[in-house]
Amino acid sequence: MKTVRWLLLVAFLIVVGLWPAALAPVTLALTGVDLVLSAIPGPVLLLSAGVVWLWTRNRPTAPAARA
């Protein structure tokens, strides 16, 4: 039982020590996305969302495949 406790302690320390380092690239990527989105004005984002919605709604469908 003592060995299991030591192994759990070692595993805990590895996870706690590596978690911030593993999370850093994700945080940096989200910060970059936030920065890019904040640089684009809101009306431009709304207009592009509307264009994409209309384009996907009104695009022609492919003909049905015949079996």
N, C-alpha and C positions, 0 to 999 in steps of 0.2 A: 504494500500500500504506500510505503514511503517513496518508492521509485515512481509510482504513478503521480504522486503529488509533485515531485520534482519535474517530471515531464510536462505536467500541466502548467507549472510555473514557467518553465522555459518556453512553452508554446504561447502562453499569454504574453510574455515579454517580447517575443518575436512579433506577434500580431500587433501589439501596442506600439512597438518601435517602428514597424514597417508601414503601418496604416497611414500616417501623415505623408510619408514619402510616396506612397502609392496614390494618394488622393491629390497630390500637388498638380500633376498634369491635367486632371479633370477640372480642377478649380481654375487653372490658367486658361483652359479651353472655354469654359463657361464665361470667364471674364472677357475673353476676346469676342465671343459671340455677343455678349451684352454691349460691349463697346461699339461693335459694328452696327448693331440694331439701334443704339442710341444716336448714332451719327446720321441715320436716315430719318427724315421728317415723317411724322405720323401720317399726314395725308398721302404721301407717296406709298407708304406701306399699305394703307387702306385701298388705294387705287390699284396697286399690284395684286392685292388679294382679290379684289373684285374682278380684275381681268382674268386671273387664273380660274376663279370660280365660273365665270361665264364661258371661258374656253373649254373647261372640262364638262360643263353642262351641255354645250351646244355642238360638241365635235361629232362628226359622223361616226356611226358605229360600223364595225366590220361586218361584212355579210356572213350569214350563218353558214357554218361548215356542213356540207352534205355527207351523210354517212354512206 
